[in-house]
Amino acid sequence: MVKILKFIYVMIIFLSLFLVATNVNAINKCSQDSHCPKDMCKKPSKPRCVVSPKLPLSSKSGVCTCV
């Protein structure tokens, strides 16, 4: 019983550390190229806003990528 409780505590600590270390806001959403951060790409690539063709036309939201 004690071993099970220790295992559960270790898993809770491990998962909480993993969640703290994970960058939740890693995707930059955009609707224009100017919304993308200038320092996100290495030279000579430039940040661009790419809208997925699978999204409905009413949603003008895209994702910043390096092109």
N, C-alpha and C positions, 0 to 999 in steps of 0.2 A: 504493500500500500504506500509506503514511504517512497519507494522508487518511482511509482507512478506519479505521485505529487511532484517530486523533483523534476521528472521529465516534463510535466505540464508547465511548471514554472520556467524551466529552461526554454521551452518552446515559446512561451509568452514573451520572455525577454528577447529571444532571437528575432521573433516576428516584429516586435516593437522597434528594435534597432534597425531592422530592414526597412520598415515603413518610414522611419525618420531619415534614413540615408537616401531613399528614393526621391528623385526629383519629380514631383507630381505635375508640375506645370512645364513640362519639357516641350510641348507642342505649341508653337506660336501660331495662333489663329490670325487671319488677316482678310481684308477685302480688297486691298490695293497693295502695290509693291512698296509704297512708302510706310506701310504699317510694320514691315519686317525690320528687325534690328540690323544696323549697318555692320556691326562687328561679329555677326554670326557665321560668316563664311571666310575662308582663307582666300587670299589673292590667287588667281585672277577671277575666281568665282564671285558672283553677285547674288544677293538675296532677292528672290522673286516670290510673289504670291501665286500659288497654283490652286485653281478651283477644280474639284473633282467633277467629272462629267456625270457621275452616278448620283450626285446630290440634286434635289429638286431646284428648278430655276428660281423659285422664290428665295432660296437661301444663297446669299452671295458670300458665304464664308469659305475661306480657303486655308491653306497651310503654307507657311514660309519654308522654302527649300533653297538650296544653293544650286545655281545654274551657271 
